[in-house]
Amino acid sequence: MNDLVGAIWRTSSRSNDQGLCVEVADNLVDILGVVAVRDSKDPAGPTLAVSPPGWTAFVDAIRVGRFRP
């Protein structure tokens, strides 16, 4: 996905200052039909584009602790 000019990137309010965060641009759903995700340390680097239902499923899985070690 190389046309993310209109992306408005945000980091979670729960992020800390250690730079281990991802940024999300969820304003692209109406424009491109995707939620974009990138590494906050490398904003010019690769971006992952996820379908809105896929993003919701991912966030829900995190909330219930599915990815805890």
N, CA, C and O atoms as CSV, one atom per row, in Angstrom:
chain,resi,resn,atom,element,x,y,z
A,1,MET,N,N,0.859,-1.167,0.000
A,1,MET,CA,C,0.000,0.000,0.000
A,1,MET,C,C,0.899,1.222,0.000
A,1,MET,O,O,1.562,1.494,1.001
A,2,ASN,N,N,0.938,1.946,-1.071
A,2,ASN,CA,C,1.871,3.073,-1.162
A,2,ASN,C,C,1.187,4.425,-1.199
A,2,ASN,O,O,1.872,5.442,-1.314
A,3,ASP,N,N,-0.135,4.483,-1.108
A,3,ASP,CA,C,-0.817,5.772,-1.155
A,3,ASP,C,C,-1.513,6.042,0.171
A,3,ASP,O,O,-2.737,5.954,0.271
A,4,LEU,N,N,-0.723,6.371,1.185
A,4,LEU,CA,C,-1.266,6.648,2.508
A,4,LEU,C,C,-1.140,8.127,2.860
A,4,LEU,O,O,-1.002,8.490,4.028
A,5,VAL,N,N,-1.190,8.971,1.836
A,5,VAL,CA,C,-1.003,10.408,2.033
A,5,VAL,C,C,-1.998,10.975,3.029
A,5,VAL,O,O,-1.643,11.864,3.804
A,6,GLY,N,N,-3.223,10.495,3.033
A,6,GLY,CA,C,-4.247,11.026,3.936
A,6,GLY,C,C,-4.267,10.381,5.303
A,6,GLY,O,O,-5.157,10.665,6.105
A,7,ALA,N,N,-3.299,9.515,5.589
A,7,ALA,CA,C,-3.302,8.801,6.863
A,7,ALA,C,C,-3.064,9.755,8.030
A,7,ALA,O,O,-2.189,10.620,7.982
A,8,ILE,N,N,-3.852,9.576,9.062
A,8,ILE,CA,C,-3.665,10.304,10.321
A,8,ILE,C,C,-3.225,9.261,11.342
A,8,ILE,O,O,-4.027,8.460,11.822
A,9,TRP,N,N,-1.946,9.291,11.660
A,9,TRP,CA,C,-1.351,8.273,12.525
A,9,TRP,C,C,-1.521,8.641,13.987
A,9,TRP,O,O,-1.410,9.807,14.367
A,10,ARG,N,N,-1.794,7.624,14.805
A,10,ARG,CA,C,-1.899,7.833,16.250
A,10,ARG,C,C,-1.282,6.647,16.977
A,10,ARG,O,O,-1.185,5.543,16.441
A,11,THR,N,N,-0.872,6.903,18.195
A,11,THR,CA,C,-0.324,5.851,19.048
A,11,THR,C,C,-1.296,5.662,20.204
A,11,THR,O,O,-2.025,6.589,20.557
A,12,SER,N,N,-1.313,4.516,20.777
A,12,SER,CA,C,-2.187,4.231,21.902
A,12,SER,C,C,-1.884,5.156,23.073
A,12,SER,O,O,-0.729,5.506,23.318
A,13,SER,N,N,-2.914,5.541,23.782
A,13,SER,CA,C,-2.708,6.352,24.989
A,13,SER,C,C,-2.001,5.537,26.071
A,13,SER,O,O,-1.511,6.105,27.047
A,14,ARG,N,N,-1.943,4.230,25.915
A,14,ARG,CA,C,-1.253,3.360,26.881
A,14,ARG,C,C,0.209,3.118,26.504
A,14,ARG,O,O,0.915,2.379,27.191
A,15,SER,N,N,0.652,3.729,25.437
A,15,SER,CA,C,2.043,3.565,25.018
A,15,SER,C,C,2.970,4.219,26.024
A,15,SER,O,O,2.606,5.193,26.684
A,16,ASN,N,N,4.162,3.678,26.133
A,16,ASN,CA,C,5.141,4.286,27.025
A,16,ASN,C,C,6.181,5.036,26.202
A,16,ASN,O,O,6.077,5.112,24.978
A,17,ASP,N,N,7.160,5.576,26.866
A,17,ASP,CA,C,8.161,6.391,26.170
A,17,ASP,C,C,9.393,5.590,25.757
A,17,ASP,O,O,10.447,6.176,25.511
A,18,GLN,N,N,9.285,4.277,25.675
A,18,GLN,CA,C,10.430,3.453,25.307
A,18,GLN,C,C,10.510,3.174,23.808
A,18,GLN,O,O,11.425,2.483,23.359
A,19,GLY,N,N,9.572,3.697,23.033
A,19,GLY,CA,C,9.625,3.558,21.584
A,19,GLY,C,C,9.258,2.185,21.059
A,19,GLY,O,O,9.606,1.846,19.928
A,20,LEU,N,N,8.566,1.394,21.851
A,20,LEU,CA,C,8.177,0.050,21.430
A,20,LEU,C,C,6.696,0.036,21.043
A,20,LEU,O,O,5.921,-0.781,21.539
A,21,CYS,N,N,6.327,0.930,20.173
A,21,CYS,CA,C,4.920,1.121,19.858
A,21,CYS,C,C,4.644,0.954,18.367
A,21,CYS,O,O,5.547,1.012,17.532
A,22,VAL,N,N,3.402,0.751,18.072
A,22,VAL,CA,C,2.938,0.815,16.697
A,22,VAL,C,C,2.028,2.023,16.570
A,22,VAL,O,O,1.451,2.491,17.552
A,23,GLU,N,N,1.910,2.513,15.362
A,23,GLU,CA,C,0.977,3.601,15.073
A,23,GLU,C,C,-0.113,3.047,14.170
A,23,GLU,O,O,0.128,2.171,13.339
A,24,VAL,N,N,-1.306,3.572,14.350
A,24,VAL,CA,C,-2.465,3.110,13.601
A,24,VAL,C,C,-3.093,4.298,12.887
A,24,VAL,O,O,-3.203,5.386,13.453
A,25,ALA,N,N,-3.500,4.084,11.651
A,25,ALA,CA,C,-4.268,5.085,10.898
A,25,ALA,C,C,-5.606,4.429,10.555
A,25,ALA,O,O,-5.721,3.682,9.583
A,26,ASP,N,N,-6.612,4.728,11.379
A,26,ASP,CA,C,-7.919,4.124,11.140
A,26,ASP,C,C,-8.868,5.052,10.386
A,26,ASP,O,O,-10.037,4.727,10.180
A,27,ASN,N,N,-8.357,6.200,9.982
A,27,ASN,CA,C,-9.178,7.118,9.191
A,27,ASN,C,C,-9.243,6.711,7.716
A,27,ASN,O,O,-9.942,7.350,6.929
A,28,LEU,N,N,-8.525,5.661,7.340
A,28,LEU,CA,C,-8.482,5.237,5.935
A,28,LEU,C,C,-9.598,4.268,5.558
A,28,LEU,O,O,-9.727,3.889,4.394
A,29,VAL,N,N,-10.399,3.869,6.535
A,29,VAL,CA,C,-11.460,2.894,6.257
A,29,VAL,C,C,-12.407,3.431,5.190
A,29,VAL,O,O,-12.741,2.714,4.247
A,30,ASP,N,N,-12.842,4.676,5.324
A,30,ASP,CA,C,-13.770,5.250,4.339
A,30,ASP,C,C,-13.096,5.559,3.008
A,30,ASP,O,O,-13.755,5.568,1.968
A,31,ILE,N,N,-11.796,5.810,3.029
A,31,ILE,CA,C,-11.065,6.182,1.816
A,31,ILE,C,C,-10.577,4.954,1.050
A,31,ILE,O,O,-10.822,4.821,-0.149
A,32,LEU,N,N,-9.877,4.049,1.762
A,32,LEU,CA,C,-9.237,2.897,1.111
A,32,LEU,C,C,-9.784,1.548,1.567
A,32,LEU,O,O,-9.455,0.512,0.988
A,33,GLY,N,N,-10.625,1.561,2.613
A,33,GLY,CA,C,-11.179,0.312,3.115
A,33,GLY,C,C,-10.217,-0.490,3.958
A,33,GLY,O,O,-10.381,-1.703,4.095
A,34,VAL,N,N,-9.193,0.172,4.541
A,34,VAL,CA,C,-8.203,-0.535,5.358
A,34,VAL,C,C,-7.880,0.259,6.621
A,34,VAL,O,O,-8.126,1.462,6.709
A,35,VAL,N,N,-7.324,-0.455,7.590
A,35,VAL,CA,C,-6.686,0.149,8.757
A,35,VAL,C,C,-5.194,-0.074,8.544
A,35,VAL,O,O,-4.766,-1.203,8.308
A,36,ALA,N,N,-4.406,0.981,8.625
A,36,ALA,CA,C,-2.964,0.870,8.396
A,36,ALA,C,C,-2.221,0.861,9.731
A,36,ALA,O,O,-2.606,1.546,10.679
A,37,VAL,N,N,-1.152,0.073,9.783
A,37,VAL,CA,C,-0.344,-0.067,10.991
A,37,VAL,C,C,1.127,0.054,10.596
A,37,VAL,O,O,1.544,-0.474,9.565
A,38,ARG,N,N,1.910,0.755,11.422
A,38,ARG,CA,C,3.344,0.875,11.158
A,38,ARG,C,C,4.113,0.951,12.474
A,38,ARG,O,O,3.534,1.198,13.532
A,39,ASP,N,N,5.392,0.741,12.395
A,39,ASP,CA,C,6.295,0.827,13.540
A,39,ASP,C,C,6.559,2.304,13.840
A,39,ASP,O,O,6.964,3.057,12.955
A,40,SER,N,N,6.333,2.707,15.068
A,40,SER,CA,C,6.518,4.118,15.416
A,40,SER,C,C,7.978,4.560,15.297
A,40,SER,O,O,8.246,5.748,15.119
A,41,LYS,N,N,8.930,3.618,15.392
A,41,LYS,CA,C,10.348,3.962,15.269
A,41,LYS,C,C,10.780,4.144,13.825
A,41,LYS,O,O,11.838,4.714,13.556
A,42,ASP,N,N,9.965,3.663,12.894
A,42,ASP,CA,C,10.335,3.705,11.482
A,42,ASP,C,C,9.143,4.154,10.635
A,42,ASP,O,O,8.606,3.363,9.860
A,43,PRO,N,N,8.729,5.408,10.773
A,43,PRO,CA,C,7.540,5.878,10.066
A,43,PRO,C,C,7.646,5.839,8.542
A,43,PRO,O,O,6.625,5.838,7.854
A,44,ALA,N,N,8.856,5.809,8.011
A,44,ALA,CA,C,9.029,5.710,6.562
A,44,ALA,C,C,9.141,4.256,6.106
A,44,ALA,O,O,9.246,3.980,4.910
A,45,GLY,N,N,9.118,3.347,7.044
A,45,GLY,CA,C,9.278,1.928,6.729
A,45,GLY,C,C,7.989,1.287,6.251
A,45,GLY,O,O,7.047,1.981,5.867
A,46,PRO,N,N,7.947,-0.035,6.276
A,46,PRO,CA,C,6.799,-0.766,5.761
A,46,PRO,C,C,5.533,-0.514,6.581
A,46,PRO,O,O,5.586,-0.197,7.769
A,47,THR,N,N,4.411,-0.665,5.911
A,47,THR,CA,C,3.104,-0.479,6.522
A,47,THR,C,C,2.266,-1.720,6.274
A,47,THR,O,O,2.286,-2.291,5.184
A,48,LEU,N,N,1.541,-2.123,7.282
A,48,LEU,CA,C,0.635,-3.259,7.174
A,48,LEU,C,C,-0.773,-2.716,6.986
A,48,LEU,O,O,-1.220,-1.872,7.763
A,49,ALA,N,N,-1.475,-3.188,5.966
A,49,ALA,CA,C,-2.866,-2.795,5.729
A,49,ALA,C,C,-3.757,-3.977,6.084
A,49,ALA,O,O,-3.582,-5.080,5.567
A,50,VAL,N,N,-4.718,-3.730,6.976
A,50,VAL,CA,C,-5.581,-4.779,7.493
A,50,VAL,C,C,-7.031,-4.394,7.225
A,50,VAL,O,O,-7.383,-3.215,7.266
A,51,SER,N,N,-7.865,-5.384,6.950
A,51,SER,CA,C,-9.286,-5.103,6.780
A,51,SER,C,C,-9.869,-4.643,8.119
A,51,SER,O,O,-9.380,-5.057,9.171
A,52,PRO,N,N,-10.893,-3.806,8.103
A,52,PRO,CA,C,-11.494,-3.381,9.368
A,52,PRO,C,C,-11.958,-4.557,10.244
A,52,PRO,O,O,-11.725,-4.519,11.452
A,53,PRO,N,N,-12.601,-5.597,9.694
A,53,PRO,CA,C,-12.961,-6.726,10.560
A,53,PRO,C,C,-11.733,-7.448,11.119
A,53,PRO,O,O,-11.757,-7.916,12.258
A,54,GLY,N,N,-10.675,-7.541,10.338
A,54,GLY,CA,C,-9.443,-8.155,10.817
A,54,GLY,C,C,-8.829,-7.361,11.957
A,54,GLY,O,O,-8.356,-7.937,12.937
A,55,TRP,N,N,-8.834,-6.045,11.831
A,55,TRP,CA,C,-8.290,-5.184,12.887
A,55,TRP,C,C,-9.120,-5.324,14.162
A,55,TRP,O,O,-8.567,-5.427,15.257
A,56,THR,N,N,-10.424,-5.329,14.022
A,56,THR,CA,C,-11.300,-5.482,15.188
A,56,THR,C,C,-11.054,-6.812,15.888
A,56,THR,O,O,-10.998,-6.871,17.116
A,57,ALA,N,N,-10.906,-7.882,15.105
A,57,ALA,CA,C,-10.633,-9.201,15.688
A,57,ALA,C,C,-9.293,-9.200,16.423
A,57,ALA,O,O,-9.179,-9.782,17.502
A,58,PHE,N,N,-8.285,-8.556,15.852
A,58,PHE,CA,C,-6.966,-8.470,16.478
A,58,PHE,C,C,-7.043,-7.719,17.806
A,58,PHE,O,O,-6.529,-8.195,18.819
A,59,VAL,N,N,-7.681,-6.555,17.807
A,59,VAL,CA,C,-7.797,-5.750,19.026
A,59,VAL,C,C,-8.600,-6.509,20.084
A,59,VAL,O,O,-8.236,-6.500,21.260
A,60,ASP,N,N,-9.677,-7.159,19.680
A,60,ASP,CA,C,-10.478,-7.942,20.631
A,60,ASP,C,C,-9.650,-9.072,21.244
A,60,ASP,O,O,-9.764,-9.341,22.439
A,61,ALA,N,N,-8.826,-9.730,20.441
A,61,ALA,CA,C,-7.977,-10.815,20.939
A,61,ALA,C,C,-6.958,-10.289,21.953
A,61,ALA,O,O,-6.665,-10.957,22.944
A,62,ILE,N,N,-6.426,-9.106,21.708
A,62,ILE,CA,C,-5.491,-8.500,22.655
A,62,ILE,C,C,-6.211,-8.196,23.969
A,62,ILE,O,O,-5.685,-8.467,25.048
A,63,ARG,N,N,-7.406,-7.638,23.873
A,63,ARG,CA,C,-8.156,-7.273,25.069
A,63,ARG,C,C,-8.449,-8.464,25.985
A,63,ARG,O,O,-8.456,-8.316,27.208
A,64,VAL,N,N,-8.684,-9.615,25.417
A,64,VAL,CA,C,-8.983,-10.790,26.242
A,64,VAL,C,C,-7.729,-11.566,26.616
A,64,VAL,O,O,-7.825,-12.605,27.270
A,65,GLY,N,N,-6.548,-11.084,26.216
A,65,GLY,CA,C,-5.295,-11.691,26.618
A,65,GLY,C,C,-4.867,-12.892,25.791
A,65,GLY,O,O,-4.079,-13.710,26.265
A,66,ARG,N,N,-5.358,-13.015,24.593
A,66,ARG,CA,C,-5.035,-14.181,23.764
A,66,ARG,C,C,-3.555,-14.263,23.385
A,66,ARG,O,O,-3.065,-15.357,23.105
A,67,PHE,N,N,-2.833,-13.150,23.368
A,67,PHE,CA,C,-1.444,-13.157,22.934
A,67,PHE,C,C,-0.451,-13.073,24.085
A,67,PHE,O,O,0.730,-12.814,23.855
A,68,ARG,N,N,-0.891,-13.281,25.287
A,68,ARG,CA,C,0.027,-13.252,26.430
A,68,ARG,C,C,0.836,-14.541,26.474
A,68,ARG,O,O,0.329,-15.613,26.142
A,69,PRO,N,N,2.111,-14.429,26.891
A,69,PRO,CA,C,2.960,-15.634,26.975
A,69,PRO,C,C,2.506,-16.576,28.075
A,69,PRO,O,O,3.111,-17.629,28.275
